[in-house]
Amino acid sequence: MSKELIFGHQSPDTDAIVAAKALSYLENKLGRDTEAVALGEPNEETKFVLDHFDEPAPRIIEKASAEVEDVMLVDHNEPQQSVSDIADVTVTHVVDHHRIANFNTAQPLFYRAEPLGCCSTVIYKMFKENNVEIPAKLAGLMLSAIISDTLLLKSPTTTQTDVDVVKDLAKISGTDYEAYGLDMLKAGTNLASKTETELIEADAKSFNLNGSTVRVAQVNTVDLAEVFDRQAAFEAAAKAENDANGYDLFLILATNILDSNSELLVVGAPTAPVEAAFGKKIENNRISLPGVVSRKKQVVPPLTDAFNA
């Protein structure tokens, strides 16, 4: 059996990196030969998690086809979010918790997608179904991924399954998940040390919406003013990304993790679908989005509907 690489999406967040590690551990226990890799550098939050649990970061790849013929995807399925040569390898497995878009294969594959708050929650269920024990360190990593994706169980993407899994992983890893989770989320909000380009590329995904390429970045903070004091610089960085990569529209979702409110910075065109999606006018290139914290559930779906209207 030939080796397979497992990886999450570009600009990986904590779940993209942890889910790859978790699925690789499980698949190896089931007799396959896999390696978890990443498509980019860990962000500050993920570095905090890896350091806390004394876990090495996965190696980073730019292409897969030079190493393997087959790959497994976690936490994504859309080709534009994946490895650059995804068309040159065979996808044998996908484990995800997002919408399915622009995805097709020439051969049958294992596909597991559930509407849960985190990909690592899905993988937890796969461990249980296969009667494979989750080691304490890996439990801590998976716990961290769920905390990250659900903003400590406050996101509307959170399900009762996520809550139950967090409590079980906290027991296995010996972690006070509420205290640790807050420290972890705050570790990802150190904005002063990063350039605007670094911040908007740390957690960004591209979406093809009715012919428009829309890039949606999320920047977590404990003070929205800290972001918008730098608004002009963020706009310049987003415009440069649009020009360099052919994005039509760059949206920066700045989210206050303490009060679960966001503001959306809009750079590029068309803007009419953005206003239609949220029922608000753009003022000073911004839209206030109280109660919005989830790109997956509260931003992309209304944008998709508005662009397709």
C-alpha positions as CSV (number, residue, x, y, z in Angstrom):
1,M,0.0,0.0,0.0
2,S,1.5,3.3,-1.1
3,K,1.8,6.3,1.2
4,E,-0.9,9.0,1.3
5,L,-0.7,12.6,2.4
6,I,-3.5,14.1,4.5
7,F,-4.0,17.9,4.6
8,G,-6.4,20.6,5.3
9,H,-7.0,23.8,3.4
10,Q,-4.7,26.6,2.4
11,S,-4.0,29.3,5.1
12,P,-4.6,26.5,7.7
13,D,-6.4,27.2,11.0
14,T,-6.2,25.0,14.1
15,D,-8.8,22.5,12.8
16,A,-7.1,22.1,9.4
17,I,-3.9,21.1,11.0
18,V,-5.3,19.1,13.9
19,A,-7.8,17.3,11.8
20,A,-5.0,16.1,9.5
21,K,-3.0,14.9,12.4
22,A,-6.0,13.1,14.0
23,L,-7.2,11.4,10.8
24,S,-3.6,10.3,10.0
25,Y,-3.3,8.7,13.5
26,L,-6.6,6.9,13.0
27,E,-5.8,5.8,9.4
28,N,-2.4,4.5,10.5
29,K,-4.0,2.6,13.4
30,L,-6.3,1.0,10.8
31,G,-3.4,-0.2,8.7
32,R,-2.8,2.6,6.1
33,D,0.4,4.5,5.6
34,T,-0.3,8.2,5.9
35,E,1.4,11.5,6.9
36,A,-0.3,14.7,8.0
37,V,1.1,17.7,6.2
38,A,0.0,21.4,5.9
39,L,-0.5,23.8,3.1
40,G,0.9,26.8,5.1
41,E,2.4,28.0,8.3
42,P,0.4,27.6,11.5
43,N,-1.2,30.8,12.8
44,E,-0.5,32.3,16.2
45,E,-3.4,30.4,17.8
46,T,-2.3,27.1,16.3
47,K,1.3,27.7,17.5
48,F,-0.1,28.2,21.0
49,V,-1.9,24.9,20.8
50,L,1.1,23.0,19.4
51,D,3.4,24.5,22.1
52,H,0.9,23.8,24.9
53,F,0.7,20.1,24.0
54,D,4.3,19.8,23.0
55,E,3.4,18.7,19.5
56,P,5.5,19.4,16.4
57,A,4.1,21.4,13.5
58,P,3.5,19.3,10.4
59,R,5.8,19.9,7.4
60,I,4.6,22.2,4.8
61,I,4.1,21.2,1.1
62,E,3.4,23.2,-2.0
63,K,2.6,20.3,-4.2
64,A,1.6,16.7,-3.6
65,S,2.0,14.9,-6.9
66,A,5.8,14.8,-6.6
67,E,5.5,12.7,-3.5
68,V,2.3,10.6,-3.8
69,E,-0.4,9.5,-6.1
70,D,-3.2,9.5,-3.5
71,V,-4.3,12.1,-0.9
72,M,-6.9,12.6,1.8
73,L,-8.6,15.9,2.4
74,V,-9.8,17.2,5.8
75,D,-11.7,20.4,6.6
76,H,-12.3,21.3,3.0
77,N,-13.3,20.0,-0.4
78,E,-13.3,23.0,-2.8
79,P,-10.4,22.7,-5.2
80,Q,-9.4,26.4,-5.0
81,Q,-8.9,25.9,-1.2
82,S,-6.7,22.8,-1.7
83,V,-3.1,22.0,-2.8
84,S,-2.1,23.7,-6.0
85,D,-1.8,20.4,-8.0
86,I,-5.0,18.7,-6.6
87,A,-6.0,17.8,-10.2
88,D,-2.9,15.7,-10.5
89,V,-3.6,13.4,-7.6
90,T,-6.4,11.0,-6.6
91,V,-8.5,12.0,-3.7
92,T,-9.4,8.8,-1.8
93,H,-10.9,10.3,1.3
94,V,-12.6,13.5,2.4
95,V,-13.7,14.3,5.9
96,D,-15.3,17.7,6.2
97,H,-18.0,19.8,7.8
98,H,-18.5,22.4,5.1
99,R,-20.7,22.8,2.0
100,I,-19.7,20.7,-1.0
101,A,-18.9,22.9,-4.0
102,N,-17.0,22.4,-7.3
103,F,-15.9,19.0,-6.2
104,N,-15.8,15.9,-8.4
105,T,-13.6,12.8,-8.8
106,A,-13.0,10.2,-11.5
107,Q,-13.1,7.3,-9.0
108,P,-15.3,6.4,-6.1
109,L,-14.0,7.6,-2.7
110,F,-14.7,7.6,1.0
111,Y,-16.6,10.8,1.8
112,R,-17.7,11.8,5.3
113,A,-19.3,15.2,5.8
114,E,-21.5,16.2,8.7
115,P,-23.1,19.6,9.7
116,L,-21.1,19.8,12.9
117,G,-19.1,22.7,14.3
118,C,-15.7,21.2,13.6
119,C,-14.1,18.6,11.4
120,S,-12.3,17.2,14.4
121,T,-15.7,16.4,15.9
122,V,-16.4,14.3,12.9
123,I,-13.1,12.5,13.3
124,Y,-13.8,11.9,17.0
125,K,-16.9,10.0,15.9
126,M,-14.8,8.0,13.5
127,F,-12.4,7.0,16.4
128,K,-15.4,5.8,18.4
129,E,-16.9,3.9,15.5
130,N,-13.6,2.1,14.9
131,N,-12.9,1.4,18.6
132,V,-9.6,3.3,18.5
133,E,-8.5,5.0,21.7
134,I,-7.6,8.7,21.5
135,P,-4.3,9.4,23.2
136,A,-4.3,12.2,25.8
137,K,-2.2,14.6,23.7
138,L,-4.2,14.1,20.6
139,A,-7.4,14.6,22.6
140,G,-6.0,18.0,23.7
141,L,-5.3,18.9,20.1
142,M,-8.8,17.9,19.0
143,L,-10.3,19.7,21.9
144,S,-8.4,22.8,20.8
145,A,-9.7,22.5,17.2
146,I,-13.3,22.4,18.4
147,I,-12.8,25.4,20.7
148,S,-11.3,27.3,17.8
149,D,-14.0,26.5,15.2
150,T,-16.9,27.1,17.6
151,L,-15.3,30.1,19.5
152,L,-15.5,28.2,22.7
153,L,-18.9,26.8,21.9
154,K,-20.4,30.2,21.3
155,S,-20.7,30.1,17.5
156,P,-24.0,29.3,15.9
157,T,-22.3,26.4,14.2
158,T,-22.0,24.6,17.5
159,T,-24.1,21.5,17.9
160,Q,-24.9,19.4,21.0
161,T,-22.5,16.8,19.6
162,D,-19.7,19.4,19.7
163,V,-20.5,20.2,23.3
164,D,-20.5,16.5,24.3
165,V,-17.3,15.8,22.4
166,V,-15.5,18.8,24.0
167,K,-16.4,17.6,27.5
168,D,-15.1,14.1,26.7
169,L,-11.9,15.3,25.1
170,A,-11.3,17.6,28.1
171,K,-11.5,14.6,30.4
172,I,-9.2,12.5,28.3
173,S,-6.6,15.3,28.0
174,G,-7.0,16.5,31.6
175,T,-7.8,20.1,30.4
176,D,-10.0,22.8,32.0
177,Y,-11.5,23.6,28.6
178,E,-13.1,26.9,29.5
179,A,-10.0,28.5,31.1
180,Y,-7.6,27.0,28.5
181,G,-10.0,27.9,25.6
182,L,-10.1,31.5,26.5
183,D,-6.3,31.7,26.7
184,M,-6.0,29.9,23.4
185,L,-8.4,32.2,21.6
186,K,-6.7,35.3,23.0
187,A,-3.4,33.9,21.7
188,G,-4.7,34.2,18.2
189,T,-5.6,37.9,18.6
190,N,-2.1,39.4,18.9
191,L,-2.5,41.8,16.0
192,A,0.2,44.3,16.7
193,S,3.0,42.0,15.7
194,K,1.6,41.2,12.3
195,T,1.3,43.1,9.0
196,E,-2.1,43.6,7.5
197,T,-1.3,41.1,4.7
198,E,-0.2,38.5,7.3
199,L,-3.4,39.0,9.2
200,I,-5.8,38.7,6.3
201,E,-4.1,35.7,4.9
202,A,-3.8,33.8,8.2
203,D,-7.4,32.6,8.0
204,A,-8.8,33.2,4.5
205,K,-10.8,31.1,2.0
206,S,-11.8,31.7,-1.6
207,F,-15.3,31.1,-3.0
208,N,-16.6,31.1,-6.5
209,L,-19.9,32.8,-6.3
210,N,-21.8,33.0,-9.7
211,G,-18.7,33.9,-11.6
212,S,-17.1,36.1,-9.0
213,T,-14.1,35.1,-7.0
214,V,-14.7,36.2,-3.4
215,R,-12.0,36.0,-0.8
216,V,-13.3,36.0,2.8
217,A,-10.8,36.5,5.6
218,Q,-11.5,36.4,9.3
219,V,-9.5,38.3,11.9
220,N,-10.3,37.6,15.5
221,T,-9.7,40.3,18.1
222,V,-10.7,41.4,21.6
223,D,-11.2,45.0,20.4
224,L,-12.6,45.9,17.0
225,A,-11.1,49.4,17.3
226,E,-7.7,47.7,17.2
227,V,-8.5,46.5,13.7
228,F,-10.2,49.5,12.3
229,D,-7.6,51.9,13.5
230,R,-5.6,50.3,10.7
231,Q,-8.5,50.3,8.2
232,A,-6.7,52.1,5.4
233,A,-3.8,49.7,5.6
234,F,-6.1,46.7,5.6
235,E,-7.9,48.1,2.5
236,A,-4.6,48.6,0.8
237,A,-3.5,45.0,1.6
238,A,-6.8,43.6,0.4
239,K,-6.6,45.5,-2.8
240,A,-3.1,44.3,-3.4
241,E,-4.3,40.7,-2.9
242,N,-7.1,41.3,-5.3
243,D,-4.7,42.6,-8.0
244,A,-2.2,39.9,-7.4
245,N,-4.5,36.9,-7.3
246,G,-7.4,37.9,-9.5
247,Y,-10.0,38.2,-6.7
248,D,-13.0,40.3,-7.5
249,L,-13.9,41.0,-4.0
250,F,-12.0,40.8,-0.7
251,L,-14.1,40.7,2.5
252,I,-12.5,41.0,5.9
253,L,-14.6,39.8,8.8
254,A,-13.3,41.3,12.0
255,T,-14.8,39.4,15.0
256,N,-14.7,40.3,18.7
257,I,-14.4,36.9,20.4
258,L,-15.5,38.4,23.7
259,D,-18.9,39.8,22.7
260,S,-19.5,37.8,19.5
261,N,-19.9,40.8,17.2
262,S,-18.3,41.5,13.9
263,E,-17.7,44.2,11.3
264,L,-17.2,43.5,7.6
265,L,-14.6,45.4,5.6
266,V,-15.5,45.3,1.9
267,V,-12.8,45.8,-0.8
268,G,-13.5,45.4,-4.5
269,A,-16.7,44.7,-6.5
270,P,-19.5,43.8,-6.9
271,T,-20.7,45.3,-3.7
272,A,-24.5,45.2,-4.3
273,P,-24.7,41.4,-3.4
274,V,-22.9,42.1,-0.2
275,E,-25.5,44.7,0.8
276,A,-28.3,42.4,-0.3
277,A,-26.8,39.5,1.7
278,F,-26.9,41.4,5.0
279,G,-29.7,43.9,4.3
280,K,-27.5,46.8,5.1
281,K,-25.8,49.6,3.2
282,I,-22.0,49.7,3.1
283,E,-20.7,52.9,4.8
284,N,-17.0,53.8,4.8
285,N,-16.5,50.4,3.2
286,R,-17.9,48.7,6.3
287,I,-21.0,46.8,7.4
288,S,-21.7,46.2,11.1
289,L,-22.7,42.6,11.8
290,P,-23.8,42.2,15.4
291,G,-24.0,38.6,16.5
292,V,-22.1,37.3,13.5
293,V,-19.1,35.1,14.2
294,S,-19.2,32.3,11.7
295,R,-18.0,32.6,8.1
296,K,-19.3,29.2,7.3
297,K,-22.9,29.6,8.6
298,Q,-23.5,33.4,8.8
299,V,-21.5,34.9,6.0
300,V,-21.0,32.5,3.0
301,P,-24.6,31.2,2.8
302,P,-26.3,34.7,2.5
303,L,-23.5,35.8,0.1
304,T,-24.1,32.7,-2.0
305,D,-27.9,33.4,-2.1
306,A,-27.3,37.1,-3.0
307,F,-24.8,36.4,-5.8
308,N,-27.2,33.8,-7.3
309,A,-30.3,36.0,-7.0
